[in-house]
Amino acid sequence: MNHRTTPRLRRLTAIVAGLAATAIALSGCLYANIPDGGTTAGPDREPDTSDVAPDLQPFYSQKLDWSSCGTGFDCAEVSAPLDWENPGDGKKMSLAIVRHKANKTAKGSLLVNPGGPGASGKGFVQNSLDYAVGKALIDDYDVIGFDPRGVGESTAVSCFDAKEMDAYLYGIPKSPRNTPEWKTEIGEGNKRFADACVANSDGILPYITTVNSARDMDLIRAVLGDKELHYLGYSYGTFLGATYAKLYPQRATRLVLDGAIDPAIPGLDVGTTQALGFESALTAYLKDCLSTSECPFNGTVDEAKSDVGALLASVDRTPLTGADGRKMNADSMMTGIIQAMYTQDYWQYLSKGFADALQGDPEMMFALADSYNGRDKDGQYTDNTSEAFRAYNCMDYPVEDDPAAQAAADAKVAKGAPTFAPYWNAPDPCEQWPYPATGKREAITAEGSGPILVVGTTNDPATPYEWAVSLAKQLSEGVLITRVGEGHTGYNKGNSCVNEAVERFLLDGTVPKDGLRCE
């Protein structure tokens, strides 16, 4: 796993666990209890074409052709401009959306994004509705999931086939780590990946940006017939939501941004802060683990962390062989560990993964890494998250070439994340991306928006709490909610204080006190 582009910023759905002969198999999402209903809402609303430029009228005035796509759900496609700067050139993208109609009379639409970039919002809502949103929101909103441009069932980025992706994500370089030859080898692999994306993505790569995705989101709002945007964005979805508020502040009336990204910090700082966040989460996991009889480690937390470091070094010297012949080195094991840090629900699987790996069996660690990478038990990739993740990040984050800043970041990671530091950095894959980034790293104020709730969890490893504090301060109408706890994101995770604040805001506009702290 190449950590220079940072671990993904998405809300995990859940684990589906099935006991196999030697390991518990994991998948990336939970097909949760899908509420029945969604049949009592009124007729579809007319598209909102107010204040729309003439060259965008054909897009904003389109009427959706809904069709049933499962109990309580219907699906449609929205046609969007490929290039929002030149919408009349005839080039279009398709955006896949799903709707669960309100169980009661709908207050309107609630758009939901799980993060990524590259995660499927359509699958998130359709496959795990009551994990994506709480019952109160299911009752009173038409809940809308959508695959952003480049993702999933929308016009999608496509790069490698499954065999090539295995070699890219799990292959072990021939050269020793951190040598010039190793860096060259990694760069060559990144170049092959980028070339494949160009060859197989039909010219869409320059347009896979968060700004364009935010414009798509306004189009979806309009064709659903909503005058304003009500939105719940998790993780990377907070950056998407904040970008929307920047572009369309008057329409951004009820936005909740949970697991916030700080849009002002550069990519190098993102990766550095995440390294420290995952080290902190590992500490919390080990403290919990050592309190149980099933923990594969002994002694103090520091001694257990030393044992984890020794295990990583051992598999990097002598990779473990999986049942399918794949080799697990420190990079793949790091991916498995990071996957388990997103939620405490995964900690039991991490304990088994460590215990098995110490005995030479990498199957559980491979299961965790495969869950992160969207790889199923048959070796197929169930989505294009890895491809879309790269495409968005390389267009949103300018490549940085500052040796002094890199050295300072490396020193910070070495001191604050000693377990992960030896394996954290690699050549930036965006150096090989064929198109220059168009995004800018800058504060977002969204002057003129309605109140925007920003939810931060105190020991969130993927989107550290300090980012939520920063974003709430940047936004002219930012309101911070703090969830005290572990894991990634805060809403609908069992904290009634957070849940009530979010739901009252979305449903009736009640704005919680800025700085609300939910223990």
RODO-2510 file (C-alpha; in nm, 4 decimals, decimal comma):
residues 519
     n   res          X          Y          Z
     1     m     0,0000     0,0000     0,0000
     2     n     0,1374     0,3390    -0,0962
     3     h     0,0691     0,5648     0,2006
     4     r     0,1951     0,8843     0,0424
     5     t    -0,1520     0,9436    -0,1044
     6     t    -0,2957     0,8823     0,2451
     7     p    -0,5371     0,6150     0,3611
     8     r    -0,8814     0,6577     0,2134
     9     l    -1,1210     0,9023     0,3672
    10     r    -1,4489     0,7165     0,3757
    11     r    -1,6984     0,5856     0,6242
    12     l    -1,6772     0,2079     0,6284
    13     t    -2,0077     0,0304     0,6058
    14     a    -1,9363    -0,2758     0,8175
    15     i    -1,7940    -0,6253     0,8154
    16     v    -1,9770    -0,9311     0,7034
    17     a    -1,8013    -1,2153     0,8781
    18     g    -1,8345    -1,5811     0,7950
    19     l    -1,6315    -1,8445     0,9776
    20     a    -1,4167    -2,0452     0,7401
    21     a    -1,1961    -2,3411     0,8266
    22     t    -0,8968    -2,1331     0,9301
    23     a    -1,0100    -1,7687     0,9280
    24     i    -1,3034    -1,5376     0,9337
    25     a    -1,3649    -1,3979     0,5865
    26     l    -1,4415    -1,0285     0,5640
    27     s    -1,6215    -0,8223     0,3069
    28     g    -1,6386    -0,4471     0,2706
    29     c    -2,0010    -0,3800     0,3474
    30     l    -2,2963    -0,4942     0,5490
    31     y    -2,6223    -0,5623     0,3762
    32     a    -2,8015    -0,4160     0,6713
    33     n    -3,1677    -0,4344     0,7604
    34     i    -3,3351    -0,2360     0,4855
    35     p    -3,6531    -0,0723     0,6085
    36     d    -3,9642    -0,1473     0,4110
    37     g    -4,1851     0,1371     0,3040
    38     g    -4,0755     0,4327     0,1013
    39     t    -4,4111     0,4208    -0,0754
    40     t    -4,6053     0,6959     0,0994
    41     a    -4,4196     0,9972    -0,0419
    42     g    -4,5920     1,2299    -0,2814
    43     p    -4,5295     1,2651    -0,6551
    44     d    -4,1917     1,3671    -0,7911
    45     r    -4,1214     1,7393    -0,7799
    46     e    -4,0508     1,9494    -1,0886
    47     p    -3,6825     2,0273    -1,1531
    48     d    -3,5549     2,3533    -1,0074
    49     t    -3,4282     2,5602    -1,2985
    50     s    -3,4174     2,8964    -1,1230
    51     d    -3,1076     3,1095    -1,1887
    52     v    -2,9648     2,8548    -1,4314
    53     a    -2,7515     2,9699    -1,7242
    54     p    -2,8984     2,8986    -2,0708
    55     d    -2,6278     2,6475    -2,1643
    56     l    -2,7061     2,4484    -1,8479
    57     q    -3,0846     2,4511    -1,8890
    58     p    -3,0950     2,1172    -2,0782
    59     f    -2,9223     1,9505    -1,7843
    60     y    -3,1142     2,1207    -1,5042
    61     s    -3,4532     2,0691    -1,6697
    62     q    -3,4165     1,6953    -1,7292
    63     k    -3,6775     1,4681    -1,5776
    64     l    -3,5614     1,1444    -1,4246
    65     d    -3,6763     0,8025    -1,5367
    66     w    -3,7008     0,6086    -1,2102
    67     s    -3,7173     0,2310    -1,2001
    68     s    -3,7442    -0,0093    -0,9093
    69     c    -3,4077    -0,1504    -0,7979
    70     g    -3,4918    -0,3427    -0,4813
    71     t    -3,7449    -0,3349    -0,2008
    72     g    -3,8086     0,0269    -0,1106
    73     f    -3,5596     0,1641    -0,3640
    74     d    -3,5714     0,3123    -0,7101
    75     c    -3,2830     0,4131    -0,9321
    76     a    -3,2171     0,6605    -1,2099
    77     e    -2,9372     0,8208    -1,4078
    78     v    -2,8617     1,1918    -1,4263
    79     s    -2,6914     1,3359    -1,7321
    80     a    -2,4177     1,5874    -1,6428
    81     p    -2,1685     1,7891    -1,8477
    82     l    -1,8284     1,6271    -1,8772
    83     d    -1,6713     1,9735    -1,8666
    84     w    -1,8640     2,2194    -1,6504
    85     e    -1,6608     2,5030    -1,8028
    86     n    -1,7907     2,4090    -2,1487
    87     p    -2,1286     2,2398    -2,0957
    88     g    -2,2456     2,2977    -2,4507
    89     d    -1,9768     2,0871    -2,6183
    90     g    -2,2038     1,7810    -2,6252
    91     k    -1,9844     1,5664    -2,4008
    92     k    -2,1699     1,4166    -2,1063
    93     m    -2,1298     1,1939    -1,8035
    94     s    -2,3846     0,9650    -1,6435
    95     l    -2,4400     0,9838    -1,2658
    96     a    -2,6041     0,6819    -1,0999
    97     i    -2,8407     0,7622    -0,8124
    98     v    -3,0668     0,5652    -0,5810
    99     r    -3,3627     0,6876    -0,3778
   100     h    -3,5369     0,5491    -0,0731
   101     k    -3,8576     0,7453    -0,0427
   102     a    -3,9537     0,8761     0,2984
   103     n    -4,1652     0,6447     0,5091
   104     k    -4,3751     0,9506     0,5903
   105     t    -4,4415     1,2650     0,3895
   106     a    -4,0993     1,3754     0,2726
   107     k    -3,9428     1,7017     0,3849
   108     g    -3,7386     1,6823     0,0670
   109     s    -3,4239     1,5007    -0,0368
   110     l    -3,1218     1,4218     0,1795
   111     l    -2,8101     1,3557    -0,0270
   112     v    -2,5551     1,1266     0,1382
   113     n    -2,1897     1,0699     0,0508
   114     p    -1,9744     0,8077     0,2319
   115     g    -1,6363     0,9540     0,1380
   116     g    -1,3383     0,8110    -0,0434
   117     p    -1,2849     0,9734    -0,2712
   118     g    -1,4104     0,6859    -0,4787
   119     a    -1,6637     0,5173    -0,2491
   120     s    -2,0043     0,4377    -0,3947
   121     g    -2,2789     0,6477    -0,2423
   122     k    -2,5366     0,4495    -0,4346
   123     g    -2,4181     0,1232    -0,2826
   124     f    -2,3804     0,2841     0,0598
   125     v    -2,7477     0,3832     0,0713
   126     q    -2,8885     0,0836    -0,1140
   127     n    -2,6948    -0,1826     0,0763
   128     s    -2,6788    -0,0343     0,4254
   129     l    -2,9452     0,2331     0,4562
   130     d    -2,9911     0,2209     0,8313
   131     y    -2,6153     0,2458     0,8809
   132     a    -2,5900     0,5418     0,6450
   133     v    -2,8651     0,7362     0,8226
   134     g    -3,0792     0,6967     1,1337
   135     k    -3,4459     0,5969     1,1429
   136     a    -3,5680     0,9516     1,1973
   137     l    -3,4073     1,0611     0,8716
   138     i    -3,5359     0,7527     0,6867
   139     d    -3,8869     0,8384     0,8020
   140     d    -3,8864     1,2014     0,6907
   141     y    -3,6475     1,2298     0,3973
   142     d    -3,6141     1,0849     0,0528
   143     v    -3,2631     0,9507     0,1128
   144     i    -3,0462     0,9837    -0,1979
   145     g    -2,7238     0,7982    -0,2634
   146     f    -2,5160     0,8771    -0,5705
   147     d    -2,1973     0,7582    -0,7324
   148     p    -1,9858     1,0675    -0,7990
   149     r    -1,8372     1,1109    -1,1429
   150     g    -1,5653     0,8556    -1,2027
   151     v    -1,7065     0,6157    -0,9434
   152     g    -1,8927     0,2852    -0,9568
   153     e    -2,2016     0,2828    -1,1777
   154     s    -2,1511     0,6411    -1,2933
   155     t    -1,9200     0,7077    -1,5869
   156     a    -1,6184     0,5516    -1,4203
   157     v    -1,2416     0,5630    -1,4104
   158     s    -1,0977     0,2309    -1,5232
   159     c    -0,7331     0,1261    -1,5050
   160     f    -0,6110    -0,2276    -1,4298
   161     d    -0,7789    -0,5650    -1,4502
   162     a    -0,7848    -0,7864    -1,1400
   163     k    -0,4534    -0,9597    -1,2113
   164     e    -0,2788    -0,6304    -1,2767
   165     m    -0,4350    -0,4756    -0,9677
   166     d    -0,3107    -0,7645    -0,7540
   167     a     0,0407    -0,7083    -0,8808
   168     y     0,0135    -0,3344    -0,8156
   169     l    -0,1400    -0,3470    -0,4679
   170     y     0,0196    -0,6639    -0,3320
   171     g     0,3342    -0,7098    -0,5380
   172     i     0,6651    -0,6924    -0,3542
   173     p     0,9434    -0,4830    -0,5097
   174     k     1,2642    -0,6660    -0,5925
   175     s     1,4866    -0,3892    -0,4567
   176     p     1,5484    -0,3230    -0,0846
   177     r     1,3123    -0,0712     0,0729
   178     n     1,4054     0,2981     0,0517
   179     t     1,6985     0,2450    -0,1853
   180     p     1,7159     0,4482    -0,5088
   181     e     1,6394     0,1295    -0,7001
   182     w     1,3288     0,0687    -0,4857
   183     k     1,2044     0,4220    -0,5491
   184     t     1,2582     0,3780    -0,9223
   185     e     1,0674     0,0495    -0,9153
   186     i     0,7757     0,2069    -0,7286
   187     g     0,7718     0,4999    -0,9716
   188     e     0,7643     0,2657    -1,2706
   189     g     0,4663     0,0843    -1,1222
   190     n     0,2867     0,4135    -1,0665
   191     k     0,3575     0,5088    -1,4282
   192     r     0,2098     0,1815    -1,5573
   193     f    -0,0994     0,2398    -1,3461
   194     a    -0,1426     0,5969    -1,4711
   195     d    -0,0918     0,4893    -1,8327
   196     a    -0,3588     0,2213    -1,7907
   197     c    -0,5999     0,4772    -1,6455
   198     v    -0,5478     0,7006    -1,9493
   199     a    -0,5940     0,4098    -2,1897
   200     n    -0,9102     0,2753    -2,0277
   201     s    -1,0986     0,5813    -1,8973
   202     d    -1,2163     0,7336    -2,2256
   203     g    -1,0838     1,0840    -2,1722
   204     i    -1,2583     1,1641    -1,8421
   205     l    -0,9525     1,1904    -1,6128
   206     p    -0,8978     1,5696    -1,6363
   207     y    -1,2571     1,6216    -1,5218
   208     i    -1,2492     1,3961    -1,2139
   209     t    -1,2267     1,6712    -0,9544
   210     t    -1,4094     1,7571    -0,6347
   211     v    -1,5160     2,0925    -0,7792
   212     n    -1,6848     1,9183    -1,0723
   213     s    -1,8395     1,6642    -0,8385
   214     a    -1,9833     1,9442    -0,6250
   215     r    -2,1359     2,0952    -0,9381
   216     d    -2,2825     1,7537    -1,0181
   217     m    -2,4334     1,7509    -0,6704
   218     d    -2,6097     2,0805    -0,7372
   219     l    -2,7466     1,9327    -1,0570
   220     i    -2,8779     1,6295    -0,8668
   221     r    -3,0403     1,8624    -0,6131
   222     a    -3,2114     2,0544    -0,8905
   223     v    -3,3462     1,7600    -1,0905
   224     l    -3,4869     1,6152    -0,7681
   225     g    -3,6877     1,9353    -0,7345
   226     d    -3,5216     2,0728    -0,4215
   227     k    -3,4601     2,4463    -0,3892
   228     e    -3,1867     2,3969    -0,1275
   229     l    -2,9380     2,1257    -0,0448
   230     h    -2,9776     1,9050     0,2616
   231     y    -2,6654     1,6906     0,2826
   232     l    -2,4859     1,4421     0,5057
   233     g    -2,1228     1,3902     0,4068
   234     y    -1,8801     1,1566     0,5782
   235     s    -1,5003     1,1777     0,5687
   236     y    -1,3949     1,2913     0,2173
   237     g    -1,7636     1,3753     0,1765
   238     t    -1,6981     1,6673     0,4115
   239     f    -1,4589     1,8165     0,1562
   240     l    -1,7188     1,7611    -0,1145
   241     g    -1,9826     1,9282     0,1022
   242     a    -1,7596     2,2214     0,1975
   243     t    -1,6711     2,2696    -0,1693
   244     y    -2,0411     2,2757    -0,2534
   245     a    -2,0997     2,5400     0,0142
   246     k    -1,8170     2,7465    -0,1333
   247     l    -1,9677     2,7291    -0,4833
   248     y    -2,3363     2,7568    -0,3879
   249     p    -2,3561     2,9173    -0,0423
   250     q    -2,7151     3,0378    -0,0757
   251     r    -2,8341     2,6835    -0,1465
   252     a    -2,6235     2,5229     0,1303
   253     t    -2,8852     2,5482     0,4040
   254     r    -2,8538     2,2223     0,6006
   255     l    -2,5183     2,0509     0,5662
   256     v    -2,3659     1,8045     0,8122
   257     l    -1,9955     1,7271     0,7630
   258     d    -1,8877     1,4285     0,9724
   259     g    -1,5235     1,3204     0,9989
   260     a    -1,3927     1,6440     0,8545
   261     i    -1,1014     1,7117     0,6231
   262     d    -0,9189     2,0403     0,6603
   263     p    -0,9206     2,1819     0,3052
   264     a    -0,6383     2,4254     0,3848
   265     i    -0,3580     2,1801     0,4575
   266     p    -0,1393     2,0349     0,1809
   267     g    -0,1241     1,6683     0,0963
   268     l     0,2057     1,6155     0,2772
   269     d     0,0497     1,7376     0,6013
   270     v    -0,2555     1,5183     0,5437
   271     g    -0,0401     1,2069     0,5301
   272     t     0,1717     1,3116     0,8261
   273     t    -0,1274     1,3855     1,0472
   274     q    -0,2902     1,0591     0,9512
   275     a     0,0233     0,8645     1,0433
   276     l     0,0043     1,0104     1,3929
   277     g    -0,3690     0,9413     1,4045
   278     f    -0,3306     0,5746     1,3155
   279     e    -0,0485     0,5356     1,5685
   280     s    -0,2811     0,6798     1,8337
   281     a    -0,5566     0,4417     1,7277
   282     l    -0,3134     0,1487     1,7446
   283     t    -0,2273     0,2529     2,0998
   284     a    -0,5970     0,2542     2,1927
   285     y    -0,6451    -0,0865     2,0300
   286     l    -0,3497    -0,2389     2,2145
   287     k    -0,4641    -0,0954     2,5474
   288     d    -0,8013    -0,2614     2,4922
   289     c    -0,6457    -0,5816     2,3596
   290     l    -0,4163    -0,6246     2,6605
   291     s    -0,7182    -0,6137     2,8908
   292     t    -0,8540    -0,9357     2,7340
   293     s    -0,7451    -1,2954     2,7602
   294     e    -0,7519    -1,3355     2,3796
   295     c    -0,4860    -1,0716     2,3121
   296     p    -0,1845    -1,2123     2,1244
   297     f     0,0476    -0,9669     2,3028
   298     n     0,1699    -0,9371     2,6606
   299     g     0,3187    -0,6732     2,8861
   300     t     0,2691    -0,2993     2,8545
   301     v     0,1267    -0,1062     2,5603
   302     d     0,4769     0,0081     2,4650
   303     e     0,6013    -0,3509     2,4729
   304     a     0,3070    -0,4615     2,2582
   305     k     0,3767    -0,1837     2,0072
   306     s     0,7365    -0,3006     1,9942
   307     d     0,6091    -0,6505     1,9165
   308     v     0,3911    -0,5150     1,6358
   309     g     0,6922    -0,3322     1,4952
   310     a     0,8986    -0,6503     1,5158
   311     l     0,6260    -0,8444     1,3317
   312     l     0,6148    -0,5852     1,0536
   313     a     0,9928    -0,5964     1,0202
   314     s     0,9857    -0,9763     1,0147
   315     v     0,7298    -1,0052     0,7330
   316     d     0,9134    -0,7377     0,5392
   317     r     1,2326    -0,9479     0,5545
   318     t     1,0531    -1,2787     0,4980
   319     p     0,7008    -1,2358     0,3555
   320     l     0,4291    -1,4795     0,4576
   321     t     0,2644    -1,6890     0,1866
   322     g    -0,1154    -1,6945     0,1642
   323     a    -0,3343    -1,9824     0,0553
   324     d    -0,3692    -1,8284    -0,2917
   325     g     0,0068    -1,7823    -0,3293
   326     r     0,0162    -1,4103    -0,2601
   327     k     0,2998    -1,2854    -0,0440
   328     m     0,2356    -1,0599     0,2552
   329     n     0,5045    -0,8092     0,3393
   330     a     0,4879    -0,5065     0,5698
   331     d     0,2945    -0,2979     0,3163
   332     s     0,0068    -0,5448     0,2915
   333     m     0,0048    -0,6003     0,6665
   334     m    -0,0035    -0,2230     0,7175
   335     t    -0,3093    -0,2073     0,4938
   336     g    -0,4816    -0,4691     0,7092
   337     i    -0,3916    -0,2903     1,0308
   338     i    -0,5146     0,0446     0,8981
   339     q    -0,8418    -0,1110     0,7836
   340     a    -0,9041    -0,2302     1,1380
   341     m    -0,8356     0,1123     1,2872
   342     y    -1,1441     0,2702     1,1289
   343     t    -1,3830     0,1179     1,3828
   344     q    -1,3653    -0,0751     1,7100
   345     d    -1,5911    -0,3375     1,5529
   346     y    -1,2857    -0,4542     1,3562
   347     w    -1,0514    -0,4894     1,6521
   348     q    -1,1461    -0,8520     1,7198
   349     y    -1,0436    -0,9407     1,3637
   350     l    -0,7177    -0,7559     1,3999
   351     s    -0,6371    -0,9543     1,7140
   352     k    -0,6965    -1,2753     1,5231
   353     g    -0,4900    -1,1433     1,2338
   354     f    -0,1971    -1,0683     1,4617
   355     a    -0,2270    -1,4031     1,6412
   356     d    -0,2370    -1,5950     1,3139
   357     a     0,0463    -1,3966     1,1553
   358     l     0,2671    -1,4664     1,4551
   359     q     0,2124    -1,8331     1,3711
   360     g     0,2936    -1,7781     1,0034
   361     d    -0,0660    -1,7592     0,8754
   362     p    -0,1508    -1,4350     0,6873
   363     e    -0,5090    -1,5213     0,5889
   364     m    -0,6893    -1,2886     0,8300
   365     m    -0,4518    -1,0035     0,7549
   366     f    -0,5103    -1,0620     0,3848
   367     a    -0,8859    -1,0591     0,4521
   368     l    -0,8558    -0,7200     0,6211
   369     a    -0,6328    -0,5805     0,3443
   370     d    -0,8671    -0,7208     0,0794
   371     s    -1,1614    -0,5549     0,2528
   372     y    -0,9792    -0,2228     0,2369
   373     n    -0,8929    -0,2717    -0,1316
   374     g    -1,2372    -0,3972    -0,2366
   375     r    -1,1078    -0,7420    -0,3356
   376     d    -1,3423    -1,0385    -0,2943
   377     k    -1,2581    -1,3988    -0,2071
   378     d    -1,2428    -1,4909    -0,5764
   379     g    -0,9759    -1,2322    -0,6461
   380     q    -1,2066    -0,9879    -0,8223
   381     y    -1,2339    -0,6194    -0,7349
   382     t    -1,5901    -0,5308    -0,6443
   383     d    -1,5566    -0,1602    -0,7202
   384     n    -1,3198     0,0925    -0,8725
   385     t    -1,2393     0,2716    -0,5466
   386     s    -0,8615     0,2470    -0,5909
   387     e    -0,8753     0,3930    -0,9411
   388     a    -1,1156     0,6739    -0,8542
   389     f    -0,9258     0,7518    -0,5337
   390     r    -0,6079     0,8091    -0,7331
   391     a    -0,7846     1,0138    -1,0005
   392     y    -0,9480     1,2534    -0,7535
   393     n    -0,6427     1,2957    -0,5327
   394     c    -0,4079     1,3643    -0,8211
   395     m    -0,6389     1,6339    -0,9545
   396     d    -0,7225     1,7838    -0,6128
   397     y    -0,3760     1,7847    -0,4487
   398     p    -0,0874     1,9611    -0,6248
   399     v     0,2337     1,7577    -0,6295
   400     e     0,4751     1,8941    -0,3707
   401     d     0,8487     1,9188    -0,4321
   402     d     0,9966     2,0589    -0,1131
   403     p     1,2780     1,8427     0,0266
   404     a     1,2952     2,0428     0,3496
   405     a     0,9220     2,0015     0,4123
   406     q     0,9491     1,6309     0,3319
   407     a     1,2370     1,5874     0,5744
   408     a     1,0428     1,7674     0,8476
   409     a     0,7380     1,5485     0,7815
   410     d     0,9484     1,2324     0,7921
   411     a     1,0974     1,3395     1,1254
   412     k     0,7520     1,4113     1,2656
   413     v     0,6248     1,0688     1,1602
   414     a     0,9369     0,8959     1,2961
   415     k     0,8837     1,0576     1,6344
   416     g     0,5046     1,0433     1,6590
   417     a     0,4317     0,7192     1,4715
   418     p     0,7347     0,4946     1,5211
   419     t     0,5449     0,1718     1,4484
   420     f     0,4303     0,2875     1,1050
   421     a     0,7146     0,5228     1,0124
   422     p     0,9443     0,2697     0,8374
   423     y     0,6661     0,1837     0,5901
   424     w     0,4732     0,5088     0,5623
   425     n     0,6367     0,6967     0,2777
   426     a     0,6893     0,6096    -0,0855
   427     p     0,7262     0,8090    -0,4077
   428     d     0,4166     1,0203    -0,4709
   429     p     0,2113     0,8380    -0,7387
   430     c     0,0712     1,1697    -0,8580
   431     e     0,4153     1,2538    -0,9925
   432     q     0,3285     1,0088    -1,2702
   433     w    -0,0271     1,1348    -1,3287
   434     p    -0,0620     1,2674    -1,6845
   435     y    -0,2638     1,5766    -1,5910
   436     p    -0,1631     1,8583    -1,3551
   437     a    -0,3738     1,9138    -1,0458
   438     t    -0,6376     2,1854    -1,0736
   439     g    -0,7322     2,1901    -0,7057
   440     k    -0,5991     2,4371    -0,4515
   441     r    -0,5413     2,3745    -0,0840
   442     e    -0,7035     2,6697     0,0863
   443     a    -0,9451     2,7555     0,3644
   444     i    -1,3163     2,7427     0,2845
   445     t    -1,5378     3,0050     0,4465
   446     a    -1,8597     2,9617     0,2431
   447     e    -1,9793     3,3150     0,3200
   448     g    -2,3567     3,3346     0,2860
   449     s    -2,4335     2,9708     0,3667
   450     g    -2,6654     2,8474     0,6353
   451     p    -2,5260     2,6884     0,9529
   452     i    -2,2980     2,3933     0,8747
   453     l    -2,2525     2,1228     1,1384
   454     v    -1,9011     1,9784     1,1613
   455     v    -1,8694     1,6542     1,3601
   456     g    -1,5299     1,5404     1,4886
   457     t    -1,4338     1,2306     1,6890
   458     t    -1,1497     1,2783     1,9364
   459     n    -0,9441     0,9720     1,8356
   460     d    -1,0460     0,9442     1,4713
   461     p    -0,7375     0,8075     1,2918
   462     a    -0,8396     0,8787     0,9317
   463     t    -0,9677     1,2340     0,9777
   464     p    -0,8060     1,3523     1,3004
   465     y    -1,0112     1,5671     1,5350
   466     e    -0,7963     1,8745     1,4782
   467     w    -0,9231     1,8877     1,1195
   468     a    -1,2834     1,9164     1,2384
   469     v    -1,1863     2,1980     1,4737
   470     s    -1,0074     2,3780     1,1904
   471     l    -1,2889     2,3386     0,9370
   472     a    -1,5526     2,4574     1,1843
   473     k    -1,3424     2,7706     1,2479
   474     q    -1,2891     2,8345     0,8763
   475     l    -1,6573     2,8164     0,7837
   476     s    -1,8354     3,1434     0,8443
   477     e    -2,1321     2,9480     0,9835
   478     g    -1,9466     2,6430     1,1168
   479     v    -2,0803     2,4689     1,4279
   480     l    -1,8555     2,2096     1,5939
   481     i    -1,9879     1,8910     1,7551
   482     t    -1,7338     1,6733     1,9370
   483     r    -1,7824     1,2998     1,9818
   484     v    -1,5485     1,1695     2,2502
   485     g    -1,4405     0,8240     2,1422
   486     e    -1,2624     0,5944     1,9005
   487     g    -1,3072     0,5261     1,5319
   488     h    -1,3925     0,7146     1,2179
   489     t    -1,6929     0,9536     1,2045
   490     g    -1,9452     1,0254     1,4771
   491     y    -2,3092     1,0194     1,3632
   492     n    -2,5147     0,6997     1,3852
   493     k    -2,2383     0,5280     1,5815
   494     g    -2,4302     0,4773     1,9060
   495     n    -2,3865     0,8239     2,0599
   496     s    -2,7349     0,9614     2,1287
   497     c    -2,6030     1,3130     2,1911
   498     v    -2,4495     1,3331     1,8434
   499     n    -2,7458     1,1610     1,6796
   500     e    -3,0018     1,3944     1,8338
   501     a    -2,8051     1,7074     1,7436
   502     v    -2,7599     1,6001     1,3814
   503     e    -3,1179     1,4840     1,3330
   504     r    -3,2818     1,7868     1,4950
   505     f    -3,0726     2,0128     1,2753
   506     l    -3,1549     1,8298     0,9532
   507     l    -3,5231     1,7739     1,0298
   508     d    -3,6289     2,1061     1,1811
   509     g    -3,3298     2,3373     1,1561
   510     t    -3,2433     2,3410     1,5269
   511     v    -2,8801     2,4494     1,5495
   512     p    -2,6892     2,2991     1,8451
   513     k    -2,4605     2,5084     2,0582
   514     d    -2,1227     2,5530     1,8946
   515     g    -1,8721     2,3335     2,0766
   516     l    -2,1277     2,0732     2,1908
   517     r    -1,9284     1,7890     2,3492
   518     c    -2,0818     1,4423     2,3433
   519     e    -1,9187     1,1995     2,5856
***
